[in-house]
Amino acid sequence: MIAGTLALGACASAPPVAPLAPEVEAVRARLEDGWRSFKDLRTLAEISIRQGARSQRFAGVLLLKAPSALRFEALAPFGSPILVVTGSPEQVTIWEVAGNRAFLLPSTPDANRRWLGLALPTEDLVALLAGHVRPLRAPRTGALLPSDERGPSLRLTGAEGTQRVWLDPAGRPLAVEWTEVKNPLRVTFTRAGDDAAAAGGPRAIRLVTLDGRLDVLVEYREPAVDTGFDPALLLLTVPQGVEIQDFR
């Protein structure tokens, strides 16, 4: 009873969150609508990961499906898979084909850190790889900032830290930066020059931690958006004989 009274008192004393200014909310809503309109993406992809002195490069097929499903199949030069990663709202599976082992993990930021080096929720990762930004949830404050070398931007602050999104003239994200969080991160998008080509998805996404320790470059070849591919393509059944480590 006393604990409940204290909790109610704390809630009562917390200052109410003021609504965002209409022009700020309009930009935030446009970003949200852009992400919510995305359905799927399929593409050939090259992923280069530099972490400290260690570098890795994978080339293969990437499938994304909103809101939080993905499959990346890295291929050897002669076409056989060497790494397969799938993500869903419930689980991330990492199958290291050459090592004959697989890891089953709950769908958490740490699971995505294991294969990509970035501790991101799967839904945020899918959004970024699709060329979108999920705006900060329940922002306490927001502001439109004047142009700098990247262009105009939207800044949102809340319990999740500070998010700043730079926008092109069409209102699409050019870059996003998270600060005041455990792992500050900047993501930049490279898009085709014309609207028709841009509708096919981004050409490259670069994800860099602000401390410079991690740099991930994802480049696409002939990305296709909203093709309605069969969701069964996202599934992965690890073959018998593979050593499975289940952390779920």
LOZA-718451 format. One record per residue (C-alpha): residue in three letters; y, x, z. Coordinates in steps of 0.2 Angstrom, whole numbers, plus 2048, in hexadecimal, padded with zeros to 3 digits. Each point is the difference from the previous one (the first is absolute). Example, Ala and Ser with C-alpha at 12.3 -4.5 7.8 and 13.67 -1.06 7.14 Angstrom:
% LOZA-718451
ALA7EA83E827SER8118067FD
END
This chain:
% LOZA-718451
MET800800800ILE80C80E805ALA7FB80A7F0GLY8037F07F5THR8117FD809LEU8058127FCALA7FB7FF7EELEU80A7F07FEGLY80F809808ALA7FE80E7F4CYS8007F57F1ALA80F7F6806SER80A810802ALA7FC8077EFPRO80E7FE7F4PRO7FD7F47F2VAL7FE8087EEALA80F7FC7F6PRO7FC7FA7EELEU80380C7F2ALA8107FE7F6PRO7FD7F57F1GLU80280F7F3VAL7F480B80AGLU7F37F2802ALA8017FD7EDVAL7FC8127FCARG7F280080DALA7F97EF7F9ARG8008077EFLEU7F580F805GLU7F57F4809ASP7FE7F57F1GLY7FD80E7F4TRP7F180680BARG7FA7EE802SER8007FD7EEPHE7F480F7FDLYS7EE7FC7FCASP7F780F7FBLEU8018117F7ARG7F380B7F7THR8038117F9LEU7FA8127FDALA80880A80EGLU802812805ILE802803813SER807811805ILE800804813ARG80880F808GLN7FE801813GLY807811806ALA7F780E7F6ARG7F27F47FASER8017F77F0GLN7F47F37F8ARG8017F77F0PHE7F67F17FAALA8007F67F0GLY7F77EF7FEVAL8027EE800LEU80B7F680CLEU7FF7ED803LEU80D7F780BLYS7FF7EE805ALA80D7F780BPRO8027FF80ESER7F580E807ALA7F18057F5LEU7FE8107F6ARG7F380B7F8PHE8028127FAGLU7F28097F7ALA8038127FDLEU7F68077F1ALA7FA8117FCPRO8058077EFPHE7EF7FA7F9GLY8037EF806SER7F57FE810PRO8087FA810ILE80480D80DLEU8097F580DVAL8017ED802VAL80C7F880CTHR8027ED802GLY80B7F780CSER8017EE806PRO8087F780EGLU7F080380BGLN7FA8117FAVAL8038117F8THR7F18087F8ILE8018127FBTRP7F08067F6GLU8008137FDVAL7F48017F2ALA7FE8127FFGLY7FD802812ASN7F47F1800ARG8097F880FALA80A7F0803PHE80C7FA80DLEU8027EE805LEU8117FE80APRO80A7F1806SER80F7FD7F5THR80D809809PRO80E80D7FCASP7F580E807ALA7F27FB7F3ASN80C8027F2ARG806811807ARG7EE8067FFTRP7FF7FF7EDLEU8138017FBGLY80880980ELEU80C7F1803ALA7FE7F580FLEU8057F07F8PRO7F97EE802THR7F67FB7F1GLU80C7F27FBASP80F80C800LEU7F680D7F6VAL7FB7F37F3ALA8137FA7FFLEU8068127FDLEU7F38057F4ALA8057F07F6GLY812805800HIS8067F480DVAL807801812ARG7FB7F580EPRO8117FE809LEU800803813ARG7F97F1809ALA80C7F780CPRO80F80C7FEARG80C80080ETHR80F8067F5GLY8038037EEALA80D8077F5LEU8048037EDLEU8058127FEPRO80B8077F2SER7F980B7F3ASP7FB812803GLU7F780C7F4ARG7F27F37FFGLY80A7F07FEPRO8047F180CSER7F47FD80ELEU7FA7F380DARG7FE806812LEU7F57F680CTHR7FD804813GLY7F37F980CALA7F280380BGLU7F78097F2GLY80E80D7FETHR80D8017F2GLN7FC7FD7EEARG80C8047F2VAL7FD7FA7EETRP8098067F1LEU8017F47F1ASP8038017EEPRO80C7F47F6ALA7F27F47FEGLY7FD7FF813ARG7EF80A7FFPRO7FD80D80DLEU8038127FBALA7FC808810VAL7FD7FB812GLU80180A810TRP7F97FD812THR80880980EGLU8007FE813VAL7ED7FE7FFLYS7F180B804ASN7FE8077EFPRO8117FF7F6LEU7FC7FD7EEARG8097FF7EFVAL7F97F87F0THR8088017EFPHE7FB7F67F1THR8018067EDARG8027F17F4ALA8007FE7EEGLY8117FF7F8ASP7FF7EF7F8ASP7FC7EF809ALA7F17FC7F5ALA7F8811805ALA8057FF812ALA7F77EF801GLY7F080A7FEGLY802808810PRO807811806ARG7FD8107F8ALA7FF80B80FILE8027FE813ARG80480F80CLEU7FC7FF812VAL80880E80BTHR800802813LEU812805805ASP7F980F809GLY7FA8067EFARG7EE803806LEU7F97F37F4ASP8047FC7EEVAL7F67F37F6LEU8037FD7EEVAL7F87F17F7GLU8028007EDTYR7FA7F17F5ARG7FA8007EEGLU8027EF7F8PRO8017F580FALA7FD7ED7FEVAL8077F380CASP7F97EF804THR7F18017F4GLY7F67F480CPHE7F180D800ASP7F07FA809PRO802803813ALA7EE806801LEU8068107F8LEU808805810LEU7EF7FF80ALEU7F680F804THR7EE801806VAL7FB811806PRO7EF8057F8GLN7F180380BGLY7FD812805VAL813803803GLU804805812ILE80B7F3807GLN80B80280FASP8057EF806PHE81080080BARG8047ED800
END
